[in-house]
Structures are given as structure tokens and as C-alpha cells.
Amino acid sequence: MNNSLMLHCGARRVSRKELMAVPTPMPTRTHRPVPHIHIAEIIASEAEDRGYAITSEEYGLSKEGEKMFGVFRFHPE
């Protein structure tokens, strides 16, 4: 295994920049969707705040873009 993001079933690779263009569904009374880009930025920020440098990151979106998958690789600073 090469420790790379593996996608299937119509999923596609995207960049962090491309995550910004993914529409976020409207919230309902019981569900508050979070934009995919916010998740990626929070993970990156928290890692850096804890002394880890991101050496690479990979993202994938399901066919319809409703699910995001990601792999971050870190190195202690």
C-alpha cells in the first residue's frame, strides 16, 4: 500500500482550492452542514498550532460532491 488517498465509485481528486467551489446544502432545523473547505482549513490550522507541518494533503469528493475524503501527511516542526 502506498499510503495515498484511494478513491472509487465515481469519486474524484480535488485540490484544497477546488473545495471552495463545492456548494454547501442549506441547513435544516436538525442539520447544519459544514463547508468542506472549512474542515480542511480547521485540520491544517490545528495541526500547525500543535507544531506539525503539513508535508502533503490530498482530497477526494464523492460523485455528487456531498462527501469529502482526505489524507494529510505531517512532519513535526
C-alpha positions in Angstrom: 0.0 0.0 0.0 1.4 3.4 -0.9 -0.4 5.5 1.8 -2.2 7.5 -0.8 -5.8 8.5 -1.0 -7.7 5.7 -2.7 -11.0 6.7 -4.4 -13.6 4.6 -6.1 -17.3 4.6 -7.1 -17.1 7.7 -9.2 -15.2 9.8 -6.6 -12.6 12.3 -7.9 -9.5 14.0 -6.6 -9.7 17.7 -5.9 -7.3 20.4 -4.6 -8.0 22.4 -1.4 -8.8 25.3 -3.7 -11.4 23.3 -5.6 -13.1 22.5 -2.2 -14.1 26.2 -2.0 -16.4 25.8 -5.0 -18.4 22.9 -3.6 -21.8 24.1 -2.6 -22.9 23.6 0.9 -26.5 22.4 1.4 -28.9 24.6 3.2 -29.3 23.9 6.9 -32.4 22.4 8.3 -33.8 22.6 11.8 -31.9 19.4 12.7 -28.8 19.5 10.4 -26.2 22.2 10.0 -23.9 21.3 7.1 -20.3 22.5 7.3 -18.5 23.5 4.1 -15.8 21.0 3.1 -13.2 23.8 2.8 -13.8 24.7 6.5 -12.9 21.2 7.6 -9.7 21.2 5.6 -8.7 24.6 7.0 -9.5 23.6 10.6 -7.4 20.5 10.4 -4.5 22.3 8.8 -4.7 25.2 11.4 -5.0 22.8 14.4 -2.0 20.7 13.2 0.2 23.8 12.7 -0.9 25.2 16.1 0.3 21.9 17.7 3.7 22.0 16.0 3.1 19.8 12.9 4.0 20.9 9.4 1.8 19.5 6.6 4.1 17.8 4.0 1.2 16.9 1.7 -2.5 16.8 1.5 -4.9 15.0 -0.8 -8.7 15.4 -1.1 -11.4 13.5 -2.8 -15.1 14.1 -3.4 -17.8 11.6 -3.9 -19.6 11.6 -7.3 -22.2 14.2 -6.2 -19.7 16.2 -4.0 -21.6 15.5 -0.8 -18.8 13.5 0.9 -15.2 14.6 1.3 -12.3 12.3 2.0 -8.8 13.5 2.8 -5.3 12.4 3.7 -2.8 14.8 5.5 0.8 13.9 6.0 2.6 15.6 8.8 6.1 16.2 10.0 7.0 17.6 13.4 8.4 21.1 13.1 
